[in-house]
Amino acid sequence: MAGEEVEAFVPSPLPPADPPLALDAALAQRLRAAEEALIRLELAGEMVPSLDWFIYAFVRKEAVVS
């Protein structure tokens, strides 16, 4: 509403500048593995007939596992 006072959380930009992000070999390997997993997930999402069904399957699996 007009005149209403609000607050907002504005996070710092990523990656943080201080301290700088140190990308060693182990972290670089984990980053590559994460990127590959995201690519596989994107491809799987393109192959299913319905994204709602795809999401439901993952939510159900998580519920059963936990």
C-alpha positions as CSV (number, residue, x, y, z in Angstrom):
1,M,0.0,0.0,0.0
2,A,1.1,3.5,-0.6
3,G,3.1,4.9,2.3
4,E,3.6,1.4,3.8
5,E,7.1,0.8,5.3
6,V,8.7,-2.5,4.3
7,E,12.0,-4.2,4.8
8,A,13.8,-6.5,2.4
9,F,16.7,-8.9,2.7
10,V,19.2,-8.2,-0.1
11,P,22.0,-10.9,0.0
12,S,25.6,-10.2,-0.9
13,P,26.5,-11.1,-4.5
14,L,27.9,-14.5,-5.3
15,P,30.6,-15.6,-5.3
16,P,31.8,-13.5,-2.3
17,A,34.6,-11.1,-3.0
18,D,36.0,-11.2,0.5
19,P,37.4,-13.8,1.0
20,P,37.8,-14.7,-2.7
21,L,36.6,-18.1,-3.8
22,A,39.4,-20.6,-3.9
23,L,38.7,-23.2,-6.6
24,D,41.1,-26.0,-5.9
25,A,41.2,-29.3,-7.8
26,A,38.8,-31.1,-5.4
27,L,36.2,-28.3,-5.5
28,A,36.5,-28.0,-9.3
29,Q,35.8,-31.7,-9.6
30,R,32.7,-31.4,-7.4
31,L,31.5,-28.4,-9.4
32,R,31.9,-30.4,-12.6
33,A,29.9,-33.3,-11.1
34,A,27.2,-30.9,-10.0
35,E,27.0,-29.4,-13.5
36,E,26.8,-32.8,-15.1
37,A,24.0,-33.8,-12.7
38,L,22.0,-30.7,-13.6
39,I,22.4,-31.5,-17.3
40,R,21.1,-35.0,-16.7
41,L,18.2,-33.7,-14.8
42,E,17.4,-31.2,-17.5
43,L,17.5,-34.0,-20.1
44,A,15.3,-36.2,-18.0
45,G,12.8,-33.4,-17.7
46,E,12.6,-33.0,-21.4
47,M,12.0,-36.7,-21.9
48,V,8.9,-37.1,-19.7
49,P,5.4,-36.3,-20.9
50,S,4.5,-34.1,-18.0
51,L,6.7,-32.0,-15.7
52,D,4.1,-32.3,-13.0
53,W,4.4,-36.0,-13.1
54,F,8.2,-35.8,-13.1
55,I,8.2,-33.6,-10.0
56,Y,5.6,-35.7,-8.3
57,A,7.8,-38.8,-8.7
58,F,10.8,-37.1,-7.1
59,V,8.8,-35.7,-4.2
60,R,7.2,-39.1,-3.6
61,K,10.6,-40.8,-3.7
62,E,12.0,-38.3,-1.2
63,A,9.0,-38.9,1.1
64,V,9.5,-42.7,1.0
65,V,13.2,-42.4,1.6
66,S,12.8,-40.1,4.6
